[in-house]
Every structure is written in C-alpha cells, then in structure tokens.
Amino acid sequence: MSVASWKNFDGWANTEVKGVVAELERFDLMRNVAELEIYGFTVVDAAKTGLSETAKRAHDVAMDLHEKRTGIRPDIKSGSTHRKTSAPALWNFVHENPVFEELMINPVGLALVRYLVGRRAMLSESAMFMKGPHGTHDAALSLQSNKLQLGLHCDYILRPEPFPPYAEECNLTFLLTDYTIENGAISFIPGSHKHRRYPRAGDQVDDQIVAVEAPRGSLVLINDGVWHGSLPSTHEGLRVGMALRYCRPHIFRRERFNELPAGYLESRPAIVQELMRGYEFTVQDHGAKDIEAFGKFPRYMSVFS
C-alpha cells in the first residue's frame, strides 16, 4: 500500500489543499495565512510585493481619473479636497487603465485572496480611498470611538449574525501612498473576526486598536468580518488606497460589471475574464444550460474551491 509521507510534500495527492499550499509557499506567505487566521488581517510589505513603482503609477492615474470624473483635481500637497473620509472617492474603475488591472491580478495578492475566499473568487467591487487631514465622516454603520475618525465596523452588509466560520468576502487594499499613524492609517481590532458579529455599543475595545503602518506598494488583506476603522489624519497631504473586494461565487457582487466597454473582457487575459465574470452563475433554464454552467464548479465545493 502506497501512502504519502508528511516529509515529502511533492508526493501528496494533487488536491485543492496541495494547490493552495504550493501557491502560498511560492511567495513565502505562510506567516500571512497565520495572521489572517489569528488577527483577521495581514500586511505584505512592499519589499515582498515589489509594487512600489506600480503603486505610484496607479496613484497618478487615480488622480487623473478623479479629475476626469468629478472635475476636481485632488490636492496631493495639502489634502484639502478630501476631508470627508467615509465614502470612496472613486468606484468601478479597474477597466479604466491597465495599471489597475495589473494590481487586480497581482499574484501575491491573489494567492492570499484565493486562500481566504476560494480558488473561484470573483471581483466584487473596486473603490479608491483618498483621505486628507482634519476630516469628518458620516458613516452611520460604524461604532464611534475616542481614537478613531472612521469608527469600528466590519464590511459585511446585511449578513445576519452569526457570520459564517469561514470568510465569504474580503478586501484587498493596495497602499498607493505610505500609511502612517499620522496620516490616518486603517486600524483593526485583532481577532475580532472570531466574534462572528458586528461591533456593538458597549464593546470596550479602544485599547486594542492596532494601526497599519507600511510603505507605498504594500498590501493589506482583510477578512470582511474583522472590526476596523481609521485614525484621524493630522498630516498634510493625501493618503490613498485602492481597495478591491473579492467574494465567493455564490455571493451577490456589489458591482455587476454590466457596463464595461464593448469587447473589453473578450480582449483581456483569461485571469481577468475569470475574476470579473468567469464563475458567475445565473439560473437560465433549469435544464441543459444550467447543467453546463455547473461544470465550472466541483461537484462538492470546499472552502478552498
């Protein structure tokens, strides 16, 4: 009888688990997986992602796109144009420039996303956050805090408690500028995803807040169940982050991508088509068409599917 040995990973059967582990090992991300499990978020430094220059290009394109869409040029020097911080400055933009697509399919980010929400993860939305100093916010669903400007919340929407024991959605944020405590970094309550509920009035956790300080080109992957907010910015200038939300294929996506330029997807690499439409399933005929569409999925899905 042939049995694989713990010591010989290459001899293991080619299962979903082996594929996930091989991809994580390729980019030295096993510690990041541990952080996702224990903290509910993880940070991959720019030194490992190699995205410093790509992030700078994305930043510059985002400034141009903001001006094109709104008529307002973001004030990079002082941040005066973005003192209200609760809502993204841009939505639905990955098709606007190849640099956004380059980040969307970054293999380091995707390896972690696919670990967290499965091999058939789909892009759910794109959001660009721009934050200036001394701002305000009006996020009604956040829990006010003495330390945070944008109060504690988690990113699940209309999800009944208790949340599932595994992630169904996640937020992959690329830092397009440095993030510091002084410029209002995103902040977390480590381990709060284990509560499997929204933060509530009476949760005394201000002393547990941990801020992400990392250079441009780093990425932050967030389990949607973890409690987070952001600090007030006291630093002149604009803090910019590009957030891509991914979800499992059975989750209704926040952007439908039905208004893409004609022929856009057909001209893109297979991975882009896969992330933006490949595993979408819509009941069509309760028959042959649906059965054919089901072929995109394993007969019995797992958390790694």
Secondary structure, 3 states (H helix, E strand, C coil): CCCCCCCCHHHCCCCHHHHHHHHHHHCCCHHHHHHHHHCCEEEECHHHHCCHHHHHHHHHHHHHHHHHHHCCCCCCCCCCCCCECCCCCEECCCCCCHHHHHHHCCHHHHHHHHHHHCCCCEEEEEEEEEECCCCECCCCCCECCCCCCEEEECCCCCCCCCCCCCCCEEEEEEECCCECCCECCEEECCCHHHHCCCCCCCCCCHHHCEECCECCCCEEEEECCCCEEECCECCCCCEEEEEEEEECCCCCCCCCCCCCCCCCHHHCCHHHHHHHHHCCCCCCCCCHHHHHHHCCCCCCCCCCC
